[in-house]
Amino acid sequence: MGKRLHVGNLSYSLKSAELEEVFRRIGEVTSAKVIIDMETGRSKGFAFVEMASDELASKAMKELNGKEVDGRAIKVTEANPRPERPQGGNRFGGNREGGFKRGGKRSFDE
């Protein structure tokens, strides 16, 4: 399995397919995904690309970092590993019913 790359400083109009084409010039691309803001539907200006091998990922970092794509000099680095997410529950820390423990004083300093 290849390395995941973080690609920053992207043009907000760049689509995943266009980004994949840029990296495909280096070699086989396993995936390319421009990250989209869920509220606005617009690009956040960065993406993740996974190359088929570690060697291709290293080559992509070397050849594409600083290269101008769609009018902007992109930044290509190795992506940090994905953080582990807890299974189930709710992302805000409440109980399964959507609420919090009852009783007592609520404090954000605890």
C-alpha positions in Angstrom: 0.0 0.0 0.0 1.3 3.5 -0.9 1.6 6.6 1.2 -1.1 9.2 1.7 -0.1 12.6 0.7 -1.5 15.9 2.0 -1.8 18.5 -0.8 -2.3 22.1 0.3 -2.7 25.6 -1.2 -5.1 24.3 -3.8 -7.3 26.5 -6.0 -10.8 26.5 -4.6 -12.1 25.6 -8.1 -9.9 22.5 -8.5 -11.9 19.2 -8.6 -10.7 15.8 -7.4 -10.6 14.4 -11.0 -8.3 17.3 -12.1 -6.0 16.8 -9.1 -5.8 13.0 -9.8 -4.8 13.8 -13.4 -1.9 16.0 -12.1 -0.6 13.1 -9.9 -1.3 10.4 -12.5 1.6 12.0 -14.6 3.9 10.7 -11.8 2.4 7.2 -11.7 -0.6 5.2 -10.5 -3.0 7.0 -8.2 -5.0 4.9 -5.8 -7.3 7.8 -4.7 -7.5 11.6 -4.9 -10.0 13.6 -2.8 -10.4 17.3 -2.5 -11.9 18.1 0.9 -15.2 19.9 0.7 -16.8 22.1 3.4 -20.1 20.5 4.3 -21.9 23.7 5.1 -20.9 25.7 2.0 -20.2 22.9 -0.5 -16.9 24.7 -1.4 -13.4 23.3 -1.4 -11.4 23.9 1.8 -8.2 24.3 -0.4 -6.6 21.0 0.5 -6.8 17.4 -0.5 -5.5 13.9 0.1 -3.9 11.8 -2.6 -2.8 8.2 -2.2 -0.2 6.8 -4.6 0.1 3.1 -5.5 3.6 2.8 -3.9 5.8 4.5 -1.4 8.3 5.2 -4.2 5.7 6.9 -6.3 4.6 9.0 -3.3 8.2 10.1 -2.7 8.6 11.0 -6.4 5.3 13.0 -6.3 6.5 14.9 -3.2 9.8 15.7 -4.9 8.4 16.7 -8.3 5.1 18.4 -7.4 5.9 20.3 -4.2 5.9 23.9 -5.2 4.6 23.2 -8.8 1.9 25.6 -10.0 -1.5 24.0 -10.5 -4.4 26.1 -11.6 -2.5 29.3 -10.7 -1.3 28.3 -7.3 1.9 26.7 -6.0 0.8 23.5 -4.3 2.4 22.1 -1.2 2.8 18.3 -1.2 3.8 16.5 2.0 3.3 13.1 3.6 0.0 13.0 5.4 -0.2 12.4 9.1 -1.9 9.1 10.1 -5.6 9.2 10.5 -6.6 9.7 14.2 -8.6 6.8 15.7 -12.2 7.7 16.2 -14.2 6.1 19.0 -16.9 3.7 17.9 -20.5 4.7 18.3 -21.9 7.3 20.6 -22.3 10.9 19.6 -19.6 13.2 18.6 -20.5 15.9 21.2 -20.0 13.7 24.2 -23.6 13.2 25.2 -25.3 9.9 26.0 -27.0 7.7 23.5 -30.3 9.6 24.0 -28.6 12.8 22.9 -28.5 14.4 26.3 -26.1 14.8 29.2 -26.2 13.6 32.8 -28.8 15.4 34.8 -28.3 17.1 38.1 -25.6 19.1 39.6 -24.0 22.3 38.4 -22.5 22.3 34.9 -19.0 23.5 34.6 -16.7 23.7 31.6 -13.7 23.7 33.9 -14.1 20.1 35.1 
